[in-house]
Amino acid sequence: MRKLLIVVVAGVLAFGAVACSSGEDDDSGEAAGVAEDAAEAGGAEDGVAEDAVAVSQPVEGGGSLPSVGPSIVQTASLSLAVPRDQFDATIQRARTIATGSGGFVVSSSASQGDEGQLVRGSLVVRVPERAYARVLEQLADLGTVEAQEEAGQDVSQELVDLQARIRHLEAVEARLLGFLEEADTVGAALTVQAELNRVQLELEQARGRLAYLDDQVAYATIALDVRERQVAAAGDGGGPWGIVDAWRAAGTGFVTVVGWIFVAAATIAPVVLLLVVGFLAARLAGFRLKRPQT
C-alpha cells in the first residue's frame, strides 16, 4: 500500500506543478486531502498517512515574495540624415558610443548609392539600461533627426510570477526526488521518474524565460538608421555645393531647354511651311499679272 500511496501523491504533486499559477496554498491543500483519502481507503497505518500529509505541505523557509522595483524593457529607433560622404564616419562614431558605454553591436547593414559608395544603412546596438538616455542623446547628435520612437514594456509582474513558479517547481522537484529514492519497484520508479522529467523541463523553461527577461531589462535596444543627404540645401550646414554638382545641374538644364526648343519647332513647322508656300504662290501670281501681253 505504501507503493500505491507514493504513486498517487507523485501524480498529485505533478498536477500541482502545472497549475502552480493558481497559488501554492491551494495546491498544497488539495494534495494533503488526496493523500489522506488514499491512506484511509487503503487501510494504511497512521504513520504512513502522516508522512504523506507532511510531504504534501509547503516547504518551510519559502517566505513571502521578494519586493522588486519596476522592471522596464526599453527600446528605441532613430533615423538620421548626414552630409554626403559622412556615412562611414557616422556609423563608426555610433559604434564607439555604444561600446564606450559598455554596450555592443547586435547587427548592421549598409547599401550603396549610384556612385558605388555606401550611403545608407542601419545599426542595432544594446547598451546598459543606466546609459540608455545618454547614448540615445549622443546618437541623435550625429546628424539631423528625421524620426525617433521610444517604447517601454513593464515586465515586473511577469518576473514576480516566474520567480514564484520556479520556487514552487523546485519544491516539487525535491519531493519527487525523495519519492524516487524510496521507490522499491521498477514500476514505481518509472512513474515517479516520468513526472520528475516533466517537472524539471518546466523548471528549465521558467528559468530560461526569467534569464531572458533579466537580460532584456539590463540592456536597452536602440535601432539606428542613417542615410546621406544627396544635395544639401543652401544654409542648412550640410556642406558646400561642389563644382561637379554645378556642372551636373547646368547640363541637365541645357538638355531640358534644347528639348523644349525641338518640341516648339516641330509644333510650328507645318504652319511655317504653309506660310512659305502661300507667300511663294502669291509672288508668282503677282509676277504673272505684271508681265505685258504680246
Secondary structure, 3 states (H helix, E strand, C coil): CHHHHHHHHHHHHHHHHHCHHHCHHHHHHHHHHHHHHHHHHCCCCHHHHHHHHHHHCCCCCCCCCCCCCCCEEEEEEEEEEECCCCHHHHHHHHHHHHHHCCCEEEEEEEEECCCCCEEEEEEEEEEEHHHHHHHHHHHHCCCEEEEEEEEEEECHHHHHHHHHHHHHHHHHHHHHHHHHHHCCCHHHHHHHHHHHHHHHHHHHHHHHHHHHHHHHHHEEEEEEEEEECCCCCCCCCCCCCCHHHHHHHHHHHHHHHHHHHHHHHHHHHHHHHHHHHHHHHHHHHHHHHHCCCC
